[in-house]
């Protein structure tokens, strides 16, 4: 009887976590509504001009929608990882969204043009020079790691924006192998969500990536603290 109770308790905890991730991800999608609609429209067209125009509009909207919503999502994931698992997801998300809105726009205004340049360079050189393309792909992975670290730092520290940018670079260079492994896992989740398991996009993709990224960041930060205390 006790064993059956433990099994049901374990199943209940798993379902609770599924629900947490799903609610957080749905909030993220809802607060990204204009971008979410444009992403859906991309799946319904194969016209190059429409695709390029849509991506440009997404890039223009990203600092105002994607970055604030993603920062709020990281903030909730941070609370979970630090042990606060019974918080109101909706209230917490909205609070962090408002609190970090201006800072998130600044992050987006800085990073979106860099992302655009990097992606366009890869597209341009892909058929011209394989070696340059590979180098640019590694730069894109580095940029992905840097971006996730900046989200984590913006919700973890109360520091100036310039210091947050520098700290994000430091954490990106710290234990690069671990960062690359997590980045590849996150990119694989994103790839599967965009190609094979699209149902993950509205329910789990964003929240899972945020959780894994902040978990990795927090482990690094804890080890840095331990080294400083010795």
BELDA-V336585 format. One record per pair of residues at least 12 apart in sequence whose ideal C-beta (glycine too) atoms are under 8 Angstrom apart, sorted by the first residue. I is the first residue (numbers start at 0). J is the second residue. D is the distance in Angstrom with one decimal. If there is no record, write none. Layout:
i:I j:J d:D
i:I j:J d:D
This chain:
i:19 j:79 d:7.1
i:19 j:84 d:7.6
i:19 j:88 d:6.7
i:19 j:206 d:8.0
i:20 j:202 d:7.4
i:20 j:203 d:5.4
i:20 j:206 d:4.5
i:20 j:207 d:6.4
i:20 j:210 d:7.3
i:21 j:202 d:4.6
i:21 j:203 d:6.6
i:21 j:206 d:7.7
i:22 j:88 d:5.1
i:22 j:89 d:7.5
i:23 j:72 d:6.0
i:23 j:75 d:5.6
i:23 j:76 d:7.3
i:23 j:88 d:5.7
i:23 j:92 d:7.0
i:23 j:205 d:7.9
i:23 j:206 d:4.3
i:23 j:209 d:7.9
i:24 j:72 d:7.9
i:24 j:201 d:6.7
i:24 j:202 d:5.3
i:24 j:203 d:5.7
i:24 j:204 d:6.8
i:24 j:205 d:5.1
i:24 j:206 d:4.1
i:24 j:207 d:7.9
i:25 j:201 d:6.3
i:25 j:202 d:6.8
i:26 j:68 d:7.8
i:26 j:71 d:7.8
i:26 j:72 d:7.4
i:26 j:88 d:6.9
i:26 j:89 d:6.6
i:26 j:92 d:5.0
i:27 j:68 d:5.2
i:27 j:69 d:6.9
i:27 j:71 d:7.7
i:27 j:72 d:4.8
i:27 j:205 d:4.7
i:27 j:206 d:6.8
i:28 j:200 d:7.6
i:28 j:201 d:5.2
i:28 j:205 d:7.3
i:30 j:64 d:6.8
i:30 j:67 d:7.3
i:30 j:68 d:3.9
i:30 j:71 d:7.3
i:30 j:92 d:7.9
i:30 j:96 d:6.7
i:31 j:64 d:5.1
i:31 j:65 d:5.7
i:31 j:68 d:5.1
i:32 j:64 d:7.7
i:33 j:60 d:5.6
i:33 j:64 d:6.0
i:34 j:57 d:5.6
i:34 j:60 d:5.5
i:34 j:61 d:6.9
i:34 j:64 d:5.4
i:34 j:65 d:5.8
i:37 j:53 d:5.4
i:37 j:56 d:6.1
i:37 j:57 d:5.3
i:37 j:60 d:7.7
i:38 j:57 d:7.3
i:40 j:53 d:6.2
i:41 j:53 d:5.6
i:41 j:54 d:7.7
i:42 j:197 d:8.0
i:58 j:111 d:5.4
i:58 j:114 d:7.7
i:58 j:115 d:5.6
i:61 j:107 d:5.4
i:61 j:111 d:5.1
i:62 j:103 d:7.6
i:62 j:104 d:5.0
i:62 j:106 d:7.7
i:62 j:107 d:2.8
i:62 j:108 d:4.9
i:62 j:111 d:5.9
i:63 j:104 d:6.2
i:63 j:107 d:7.3
i:65 j:107 d:6.8
i:66 j:103 d:4.2
i:66 j:104 d:6.5
i:66 j:106 d:5.4
i:66 j:107 d:3.6
i:66 j:110 d:7.9
i:67 j:96 d:5.6
i:67 j:99 d:6.6
i:67 j:100 d:4.9
i:67 j:103 d:4.0
i:67 j:104 d:6.8
i:68 j:96 d:6.7
i:69 j:103 d:7.7
i:69 j:150 d:6.0
i:69 j:205 d:7.2
i:69 j:209 d:7.1
i:70 j:95 d:6.9
i:70 j:96 d:7.6
i:70 j:99 d:4.7
i:70 j:102 d:7.6
i:70 j:103 d:4.5
i:70 j:106 d:7.6
i:70 j:150 d:5.8
i:70 j:153 d:5.7
i:70 j:154 d:6.3
i:71 j:92 d:4.9
i:71 j:93 d:7.6
i:71 j:95 d:4.2
i:71 j:96 d:4.0
i:71 j:99 d:6.9
i:72 j:92 d:7.1
i:72 j:205 d:6.1
i:72 j:206 d:6.3
i:72 j:209 d:4.8
i:73 j:150 d:4.5
i:73 j:151 d:6.0
i:73 j:153 d:7.5
i:73 j:154 d:4.9
i:73 j:209 d:5.0
i:73 j:212 d:7.5
i:73 j:213 d:5.7
i:74 j:91 d:7.2
i:74 j:92 d:7.8
i:74 j:95 d:3.8
i:74 j:99 d:7.2
i:74 j:154 d:4.1
i:75 j:88 d:6.1
i:75 j:91 d:5.3
i:75 j:92 d:5.6
i:75 j:95 d:6.9
i:76 j:206 d:6.9
i:76 j:209 d:4.5
i:76 j:210 d:4.6
i:76 j:213 d:4.9
i:77 j:151 d:7.5
i:77 j:154 d:5.2
i:77 j:155 d:6.4
i:77 j:213 d:5.4
i:77 j:217 d:7.6
i:78 j:91 d:6.6
i:79 j:210 d:7.0
i:80 j:210 d:7.2
i:80 j:213 d:6.0
i:80 j:214 d:5.6
i:80 j:217 d:5.7
i:81 j:217 d:7.7
i:95 j:154 d:7.0
i:99 j:153 d:6.2
i:99 j:154 d:7.1
i:102 j:153 d:6.1
i:102 j:160 d:6.4
i:103 j:153 d:7.2
i:105 j:160 d:5.8
i:106 j:149 d:6.0
i:106 j:150 d:7.9
i:106 j:153 d:6.7
i:106 j:160 d:7.9
i:109 j:164 d:7.6
i:110 j:142 d:7.8
i:110 j:146 d:5.9
i:110 j:149 d:7.4
i:113 j:142 d:6.6
i:114 j:142 d:6.5
i:114 j:146 d:7.9
i:117 j:135 d:6.5
i:117 j:138 d:6.0
i:117 j:139 d:5.3
i:117 j:142 d:5.9
i:118 j:139 d:7.2
i:120 j:135 d:5.3
i:121 j:135 d:4.7
i:121 j:136 d:6.3
i:121 j:139 d:6.6
i:140 j:179 d:6.7
i:140 j:182 d:5.5
i:140 j:183 d:7.6
i:140 j:186 d:7.4
i:141 j:171 d:6.8
i:143 j:182 d:5.4
i:143 j:185 d:7.5
i:143 j:186 d:6.8
i:144 j:171 d:5.1
i:144 j:178 d:4.8
i:144 j:179 d:7.3
i:144 j:181 d:7.9
i:144 j:182 d:4.9
i:145 j:167 d:5.7
i:145 j:168 d:6.7
i:145 j:171 d:4.7
i:147 j:182 d:7.5
i:147 j:185 d:7.4
i:147 j:208 d:7.6
i:147 j:212 d:4.0
i:147 j:216 d:7.6
i:148 j:167 d:4.4
i:148 j:170 d:4.6
i:148 j:171 d:5.3
i:148 j:178 d:8.0
i:148 j:212 d:7.7
i:148 j:216 d:6.0
i:149 j:163 d:6.6
i:149 j:164 d:7.0
i:149 j:167 d:4.1
i:150 j:209 d:7.4
i:150 j:212 d:7.1
i:150 j:213 d:7.8
i:151 j:170 d:7.7
i:151 j:212 d:6.3
i:151 j:213 d:5.0
i:151 j:216 d:3.9
i:151 j:217 d:7.6
i:152 j:166 d:5.2
i:152 j:167 d:5.3
i:152 j:170 d:7.0
i:152 j:216 d:7.6
i:154 j:213 d:7.8
i:155 j:216 d:7.3
i:155 j:217 d:7.7
i:155 j:220 d:7.2
i:170 j:216 d:6.4
i:170 j:219 d:6.0
i:170 j:220 d:7.6
i:173 j:219 d:5.7
i:173 j:223 d:7.4
i:174 j:219 d:6.1
i:177 j:215 d:6.6
i:177 j:219 d:7.5
i:178 j:215 d:7.0
i:181 j:211 d:6.0
i:181 j:212 d:6.7
i:181 j:215 d:4.6
i:184 j:211 d:6.6
i:185 j:208 d:4.7
i:185 j:211 d:6.1
i:185 j:212 d:6.5
i:188 j:204 d:6.3
i:188 j:207 d:6.0
i:188 j:208 d:6.2
i:189 j:204 d:6.5
i:189 j:208 d:6.9
i:192 j:204 d:4.3
